[in-house]
């Protein structure tokens, strides 16, 4: 698969194989149940890994994956846009033309809004959403640790443990080596922005916070958790390449 090819080039053969197999196994139950979050995760990983490769050759793959992610689910345009914007900013790319690939998804959102379909606030006024934002955010943050207590009906939550372990292992390796590379910084910025989007979404929506945390938050956290899971391998592979250049 494309994910395997990119993971092998960026992370190495065995870590790339582990990522590809683990990704499929992690989301197979949810995908069989009709959830597209696993497919969205694949597109976002492909986008990230293609951007993470050196040179401009893989960039068209990254942008096409971003476009696919933006079309497959409502939050895809935000999550894919975060990855593209962070890489563009860190690499000082000036051209904004590739971002036009998000236009079909934005036009679709405009079209359904014109039809009177409110998929975000669902009848709740914007003023009420702003007033309720911080109380709902506080509640969501307080309930979030419960996601690590079980698998949930989508059985995606094992990846949350993987992401937490990946973050801790990466910090331990960086502390031992006393080094940090640019690609890890990019990944961490993306993770922070995706986490901010996930909790902001809960804080804006009208549904009961406890219900949303129990049924949907794990699917939103799936994407930053996937990046954190590969973070140790990304750091070691990047560090190996930098060490080879200095010899």
ChimeraX attribute file (.defattr): number of C-alpha atoms within 10 A of each C-alpha:
attribute: neighborCount
match mode: 1-to-1
recipient: residues
	/A:1	7
	/A:2	13
	/A:3	19
	/A:4	19
	/A:5	17
	/A:6	24
	/A:7	27
	/A:8	19
	/A:9	14
	/A:10	20
	/A:11	24
	/A:12	16
	/A:13	14
	/A:14	11
	/A:15	18
	/A:16	21
	/A:17	17
	/A:18	14
	/A:19	21
	/A:20	20
	/A:21	12
	/A:22	12
	/A:23	19
	/A:24	14
	/A:25	11
	/A:26	18
	/A:27	25
	/A:28	16
	/A:29	16
	/A:30	17
	/A:31	15
	/A:32	11
	/A:33	11
	/A:34	9
	/A:35	15
	/A:36	15
	/A:37	22
	/A:38	23
	/A:39	19
	/A:40	25
	/A:41	25
	/A:42	21
	/A:43	25
	/A:44	29
	/A:45	26
	/A:46	25
	/A:47	28
	/A:48	27
	/A:49	24
	/A:50	27
	/A:51	23
	/A:52	21
	/A:53	19
	/A:54	10
	/A:55	9
	/A:56	9
	/A:57	11
	/A:58	16
	/A:59	19
	/A:60	14
	/A:61	18
	/A:62	25
	/A:63	24
	/A:64	17
	/A:65	22
	/A:66	30
	/A:67	26
	/A:68	22
	/A:69	29
	/A:70	26
	/A:71	19
	/A:72	16
	/A:73	15
	/A:74	16
	/A:75	18
	/A:76	23
	/A:77	20
	/A:78	18
	/A:79	26
	/A:80	28
	/A:81	20
	/A:82	19
	/A:83	24
	/A:84	21
	/A:85	15
	/A:86	16
	/A:87	20
	/A:88	15
	/A:89	11
	/A:90	12
	/A:91	9
	/A:92	9
	/A:93	10
	/A:94	8
	/A:95	8
	/A:96	9
	/A:97	7
	/A:98	13
	/A:99	14
	/A:100	12
	/A:101	15
	/A:102	22
	/A:103	14
	/A:104	13
	/A:105	21
	/A:106	15
	/A:107	11
	/A:108	13
	/A:109	16
	/A:110	13
	/A:111	12
	/A:112	12
	/A:113	12
	/A:114	10
	/A:115	9
	/A:116	9
	/A:117	13
	/A:118	13
	/A:119	12
	/A:120	12
	/A:121	15
	/A:122	11
	/A:123	11
	/A:124	13
	/A:125	10
	/A:126	11
	/A:127	9
	/A:128	12
	/A:129	16
	/A:130	11
	/A:131	11
	/A:132	15
	/A:133	18
	/A:134	14
	/A:135	10
	/A:136	22
	/A:137	18
	/A:138	13
	/A:139	15
	/A:140	20
	/A:141	12
	/A:142	11
	/A:143	14
	/A:144	16
	/A:145	10
	/A:146	11
	/A:147	19
	/A:148	14
	/A:149	11
	/A:150	11
	/A:151	14
	/A:152	15
	/A:153	12
	/A:154	19
	/A:155	16
	/A:156	24
	/A:157	24
	/A:158	19
	/A:159	25
	/A:160	23
	/A:161	16
	/A:162	17
	/A:163	23
	/A:164	15
	/A:165	17
	/A:166	21
	/A:167	19
	/A:168	16
	/A:169	17
	/A:170	23
	/A:171	17
	/A:172	13
	/A:173	15
	/A:174	16
	/A:175	11
	/A:176	9
	/A:177	9
	/A:178	9
	/A:179	11
	/A:180	16
	/A:181	14
	/A:182	11
	/A:183	18
	/A:184	19
	/A:185	13
	/A:186	17
	/A:187	21
	/A:188	17
	/A:189	16
	/A:190	23
	/A:191	22
	/A:192	12
	/A:193	16
	/A:194	22
	/A:195	19
	/A:196	11
	/A:197	18
	/A:198	21
	/A:199	21
	/A:200	16
	/A:201	19
	/A:202	23
	/A:203	24
	/A:204	22
	/A:205	20
	/A:206	19
	/A:207	12
	/A:208	11
	/A:209	20
	/A:210	16
	/A:211	10
	/A:212	17
	/A:213	22
	/A:214	15
	/A:215	14
	/A:216	14
	/A:217	21
	/A:218	25
	/A:219	22
	/A:220	21
	/A:221	21
	/A:222	24
	/A:223	26
	/A:224	25
	/A:225	28
	/A:226	23
	/A:227	24
	/A:228	27
	/A:229	24
	/A:230	23
	/A:231	25
	/A:232	23
	/A:233	20
	/A:234	25
	/A:235	22
	/A:236	18
	/A:237	17
	/A:238	21
	/A:239	16
	/A:240	11
	/A:241	11
	/A:242	12
	/A:243	10
	/A:244	9
	/A:245	8
	/A:246	6
	/A:247	5
